Amino acid sequence: MAATEQPSVPRKSSSDSIDSAPWVDEVLRDLYASRDAYAGEHGNDLDRIVADLTRREKTSEVRRFREPE
């Protein structure tokens, strides 16, 4: 790409906040807020998050497809 061409997507710098980013819409903002709240409930500890998700998956009534053995 030539130096004078504009990229199709604005570059995200470390100074950009999630609310000022033009490519983030309301749905993504809500999704990020939910994700952050869920992680916060588990102290942002990945091991605790995985353990909770594993427990939820085992107790869920949602059926999943499994390959025949």
C-alpha positions as CSV (number, residue, x, y, z in Angstrom):
1,M,0.0,0.0,0.0
2,A,1.3,3.4,-0.9
3,A,1.9,5.9,1.9
4,T,-0.8,8.2,0.6
5,E,-3.6,5.6,0.6
6,Q,-6.0,5.5,3.5
7,P,-6.6,2.0,5.1
8,S,-10.2,0.8,4.9
9,V,-10.3,0.3,8.6
10,P,-8.9,2.9,11.0
11,R,-5.9,1.7,13.0
12,K,-6.5,1.3,16.7
13,S,-4.0,3.0,18.9
14,S,-3.5,2.3,22.6
15,S,-4.9,5.7,23.3
16,D,-8.3,4.8,21.7
17,S,-11.0,4.0,24.2
18,I,-13.6,1.3,23.3
19,D,-16.4,3.9,23.2
20,S,-14.6,6.2,20.7
21,A,-13.7,3.4,18.2
22,P,-15.8,4.0,15.1
23,W,-16.1,0.3,14.3
24,V,-17.6,-0.7,17.7
25,D,-21.3,-0.7,17.7
26,E,-23.8,-0.9,20.6
27,V,-24.1,-4.7,20.4
28,L,-20.3,-5.1,20.7
29,R,-20.2,-2.6,23.5
30,D,-22.8,-4.7,25.4
31,L,-21.0,-7.9,24.6
32,Y,-17.7,-6.5,25.9
33,A,-19.4,-5.2,29.0
34,S,-21.0,-8.6,29.7
35,R,-17.7,-10.3,29.1
36,D,-15.9,-8.0,31.5
37,A,-18.6,-8.4,34.2
38,Y,-18.4,-12.2,33.9
39,A,-14.6,-12.1,34.2
40,G,-14.9,-9.7,37.1
41,E,-17.2,-12.1,38.9
42,H,-14.4,-14.7,38.8
43,G,-11.6,-12.2,39.8
44,N,-10.3,-12.2,36.2
45,D,-8.8,-15.6,37.0
46,L,-8.7,-17.7,33.8
47,D,-8.7,-21.0,35.8
48,R,-11.8,-20.0,37.7
49,I,-13.5,-18.9,34.5
50,V,-12.7,-22.2,32.8
51,A,-13.9,-24.2,35.8
52,D,-17.2,-22.3,35.8
53,L,-17.8,-22.7,32.1
54,T,-16.9,-26.5,32.4
55,R,-19.4,-26.8,35.3
56,R,-22.1,-25.0,33.3
57,E,-21.5,-27.1,30.3
58,K,-21.9,-30.3,32.3
59,T,-25.1,-29.2,33.9
60,S,-26.6,-27.7,30.7
61,E,-29.5,-29.3,29.1
62,V,-28.4,-28.1,25.7
63,R,-27.6,-31.1,23.5
64,R,-24.4,-31.1,21.6
65,F,-23.4,-33.2,18.6
66,R,-20.7,-35.7,19.3
67,E,-18.8,-37.7,16.8
68,P,-19.5,-41.4,17.0
69,E,-16.6,-43.3,18.5
